[in-house]
Amino acid sequence: MIDSEKRQRVSKRGRRALILMAIAVTVVVASSFAYLYPSLIAKSQPALPSSGPGPVTRAGDFVSYEFVTPLLGWALEAWSNRSPASGQFSVWRTVDGAKHWQTQLEGPISPTLAGPPSIQFFDKAHGFVAFGIELYRTVDGGLNWAGIALPDAQHAFITFADSRHGWVLADTATSASGWLHLYATKDAGDSWQPLPNPPLGSTRMAFRSPLEGWMWNPGGDQSHLYVSGDAGTSWQIRDPPDPPAQSPGQTATVVSLRLLPQSGVVAYVALSEGGGSSGYLLPSHEFTSFDIGSSWKYVPPTPSQFISGLEGFEDAFRWWRIDGGIVYKSSDSGQTWKPGPARLENGNYWIYQTHVLDSKHAWAQVQIGETTGLTVTSDSGLHWTRANVPQQLDSRSG
């Protein structure tokens, strides 16, 4: 557990950010993790679904999942207590496919929280949990966690490519415009080395390997997408083309990027009136690249009249997407989609974000209003079962 003296009261700004993350991480152009992305909304306002949502989180809670096998997985839960005003987090583990969850780590959220909470596991033993300027590491599947010292920063975005190589994108009290410093570790956070300053204004990054990294600003005006082939030492612009629906006066912004298995990336581009992080026009548009951003290919949408959830990737070419409650599959990186016989409940009202483990097993986080649920499949998506979600019962009441 975390030392009691580190327990601090979360500011109003921090609590608002926590609520935004709860909504944005589950209803965004890309998953995992960014509370600056535009929310997904339906093109019309449907009536509320009649059937119940099953096991769901409490309204306003943020939960992110990470499964390494169909049975073994972790959940990162963050919430803001109503009284007293404070923020807390818990890390949970399941060994039976989300039938039961056990708490492994819990503690307060720093009042300086900036940057979305994230959880990354690279095998059954090695994983990281990050909260702004706080980072924890496990090497035994979460039985024990160690706090990792970070370079001096007021705000930070942290990501790892594997169990040893990680990066911190940070601003400090000396930063003129914020997010001006980049640090790397090769020993799982035991030491950090400064790198040349990253592209100005970038606030998000993803690394596939110790060498290949990507960086962007999801809420920036006239922002660019950058790639590095030398572990973050230098960066080159690799912007995708303008979306086919772009009109004069609209600005295209890369709001997220996801790494495909083995090779390739998907860039999510939103259009806005006047640029910046406000005024996004939905839906967002997707492009894929398999040559480190030298060329891009547009990904057509599936036919639902509602904004679809996020794809899951069986490999770089075989994708799954739940759209309008129908499970679609693609074998050509999203260029063509084939609907399957399965139809998930309330598909026109709930948004499903799919994560594929193998050809038979997948799970999806479900956005249900202000709550989230979890559903799993073990037969290639033909049938889906609602799973339990981690729940704090005592410490959140007030």
N, C-alpha and C positions, 0 to 999 in steps of 0.2 A: 504494500500500500504506500501511498504518497505521504510524506511528512505532513503533519497537521499544520505546521507553520506556513506551508505553501498554499493553504486554502485561503483564497481571497474572494472578495465579493466582486461579481461581474458587473461592469458598468451598464448603463442603459443601452449604450451603443453596442456593447458586446452581446447583450441579450437580443437586441434587434437583429444583429448579424446571425445569431444562432437560429432564430426563427426563419430568417431568409434562407439559411442553408438547409433547413428542414424541408422547405418547399422546393428550392432550386436544385438540390442534388437529386431529388426524385422526379422532378418534372423539368428537364432541361434538354438542350440539344445533345449533350453527351453526358455520360454518367458521372462518373465518379467522382465528378468532384469539382464543382465550381459554382459559387453562389452569385457570380456576376452574369451568368448566362440568362438569356430570355426564357421565361416560362413557356411551356407548351400549353396551348388552349384549344378548345374545340372551335370549329368554324361556326357552330350554332350552339344555342343553349338548350341542351336536352333536359328532359325531366329526370328527376333523381331515380336511380335504379331501385327496384323493389326488394331484391334479395339482399341479405346481410353480407357484410364484407368478410366474415370469419375472423380469425385472429389478426389483429392489427395493432400498430403502435398507438400510443396516445397522441392526440392532435398536437402538432407542433414539434414533436420529437424528430431528431435526425438519426437515421440508422443507415449504415453502409455495411455490406456483406462481402466476404471473401471466402470462397470454397476452393479447396485444393483437391478434394475427391468428392464423390456423391454423398459421403457420410460425414466427412471432416470439414468443418468450416468455422469461421469467426464472424462476429458482428461487432461493430463499433456503434454505440448508442450515445447520443448527447442530448441534453435537455436543459431547460431553464426552469427552476422551481418557481412557483408562484409566490411562496412565502417560506422562508426569507428569500430575498432576491439574490439568487446565486445560480451558477451553472455547474453542471456535473457531467461526467462521462463514465461509461463502463465498457469494458471489452469482455465479450462472452465467447464461449466455445461450445460447439455441438459435435458429438461423435456418432450421432445416429440420424443424420440427415434432417436436422432441425426439428426433431420430435421434442428434444429437451435442450436447454441451454444452461451453462454454468458460468458464473462470473469469474473472471481471471484477474482483472485489474479495474480499479475505479478511483476516482478522485475529482478534484475541482478543475474547472476550466479557467485559464488565465484571463484576467480582465483585458489584456492586450490582444486577445484572440483576433487574428487577421490572417486569412488564408483558410481554405476549407479543411475540416478534419479529414484524415485519410488513413486507411489501413491497407498494408501490402504484405502478403505472404508469398514466399517463393518456393516453399516446400512444406513438409509437415512440421518442420522445426523452426525455421527462420522467418521472422516477420518484424514489421515496424508499425507503430502508431504515431501519427503526428497531429499536433494541435497548435497551429501557428508557430510560436517559438518554443514549443515543448515537443520532445521526441523521446519515444520509448522503444526498446529493442528486446526481443526474445530470441533465444537460441535453442529452446526446448519446448516449442509448441505452445508457449504462453503460460507454462507452469511458473516461470519466473520472468520478471520484466526489470530492465535497468534503464534509468534515465540517462539520456545522452546529452552531453554539453554541446551547444551550438555556438557558432561565431556570434559576436555581439550584433544584435538586431532588435529592432522594435516590432517588425513584422517579418514573416518568412513564409515561403512556399517550399516544401520539402518533397523530394521524390527519390526513389532508388530504382536502379536497373536490375540489380540482383542483390544477393545477401551481403555484399561488401561495397559496391559502388553506388554512391549517392551524391546528391547535389542540394544546395540550399540557395535559393534566390531571396535576397534579403535587402531591406532598407535599414539604415541606422540613423542616429541623431545627426550625422554629418551628411546624409543624402539630401541633395538639393531637390530632386523630383521623385524620390522613392524608387525602390526596386533597382538599385544601381550596382549591387554587389553580388557576385556569384562565387560559391565555394564548392569544393569537391572533396569527397573522402574515398579512399581505397581500402579502408579497414573497418567498415561498418559503423563509422562515426567516432571512432576512437581519436582520430585527428582530422583536421580540415585544412585544405590548402586554398588560398585565394586564387581565383582565375581572373583574366582580363574582364573588364566591365562588360556585361551583356548588353544586347540592344536596348536602347533607351525606352522605357515605358513598358517593357514586357513584364507580365505578372504570372504567367503560367508556363510550365515546361513538362516534357515527358521524354524519358530516355529508354531506348530499346536495349542498348548494350553499353558497355563502358566507353564506346566511341560515339554512337549515333544518338543525337538528341534533337529535340524540337522545342521552339519557344514562340509564344504569341501573347497578345493582350485581348482577352474576350470583350472588354468594355471600352477599348480605346478608339479614338478618332483617327482614321487613316492609319490603322495599325497594320503590321505585316506579320507574315509567318516566316520563321527562320529555322534553318537546319544547321547542325554542327556535325562534322565527321571526325573531330579530334577532341572528343570528351568535353566540349564546351569552351575550348580555347579561342575559337573563332566561329563566326556565324555568317550565313549567306541567306538572302531573301529568296523564298520559294513560294510566292503567293499563288493560290489556285486562281483560275479564271473567274470572271464575273458570272454569276448565275444567269441562266437563260431568261429568267423572268425579270431581270433588273431593268428599271425604267430610269429616264433622266432625272437627276436630283436625288436618287437613292444611293446609299453607300453600302458596299459589301464589307463585312467584317468576319474574320475567322473567330468564331466564338468557342470552338473546341476542336481538339484533335485526338484521335484514338489510334493506338498502335495495333495493327493486325498481327495475328500469330506468325512468327517466323520472319515475315517481310511485309512491307507496305503499310500505308497509313490511310485513314479516313479523315478528311477535313470537313467540318461543319460550318457553313457560311450563312449568315443572316443578313437580310437587307433592312436598312433603316432610313428614315427620312432625316437628313441633316447630319448623319454620322453620330458617333458617340454611343453610349450604352443605353440610351433611351429611344423610344419610338421604333422598336423592332417590328418588322412586318413578317408574319409567319405564313407558311412554314419555312423552316430553314432548308438549306440545300446542301447536298453532300457531293464530295469529289474524292476519288481515290488516286493514289500515286504508288507505283512500284519501282520508281527510279530516283528515290530521294528527292522528290519534288520537282524534277526536271520537266515532267509532263503530268497532266491531270486528266481524269476521265469523270464525266458527270454520272452520278448514280440516280436513276429515275425513282420516283416515289412509288409505293404500293397504292392500290386504288381506293383506300378508305377515304371517306369524306372527313374524317377526324385526323388530327395530327397523330402520327404513329409514335410508338415508343422506340427505344433504342434497339439496334440490332445486337445479336450475339454472334460470335465468330467461332465456328467449329475449327476452321483453319482460315488461311488468307482468302480462300475462294468460296467456301461453303458457309453461307450466312443464314441465320434465322431472324425473323422479325414477327412480332405479334402486333397486328394492326387491325383495329375494329373487332378484336376478339378472334381473328383468324390467324393461324400459324402459317406464315409464308416461309419458303425456303428458296435460296439462290445457290447455284453452283458456279457462278461466274462473277463473283464479287459484287453482287447487287445489280447487275445489268438487266437480268430478267428474274422474275419471281414466280413461283408456283405455289398456289394455295393448297393447304392440306385439309383433311376432313375435320380436324379438331377445331372447335370453336369455344373459346374461353368465355366465362360468364361476364356480363356487363361490358363487353368489349367496346361499346360506343361511349362508355362513361369512365372506365378505368384505363390507365396508361401502364403498359407492361414494358419493363426494361429487361431484356433477355441476356443471360450469360450462359454460354455453352461450355460444358466440360468435355464431352465427347459425343459421338454420334447418337448415343441413346440418352445421355443425362444432361439436363439443363435446369436452371432455376431462373426465376424472374421476380424482380422487386416490383410491386404493384402500387401505383399512386391511386389512393382512394380518397378524394377530397383532401383534407388536411392530415390524413393518416396514411401509413404504408403497410402493405402486407407482403407475404412471401408465398410463392407457389413453385412446385418442383415437378419434373417429369423424369421417368426412367424408361420410357418406351418411344424415344425419338419424337416426343411432342404429341403423341396421339391422345394421351390422358394427362391431366395435371391435377395435383393434389395440393390443397392449401396447407401450408406448414405453419408451425408455431413461430412467433417472433419473440425476441427477448423483451422482458417486461420488468421494469423496476416498480415494485408495489408499495414500498413504505416511504422511501426518502423523497418522493416527488410530491407528496400530498401537501396541501397547505391552503 
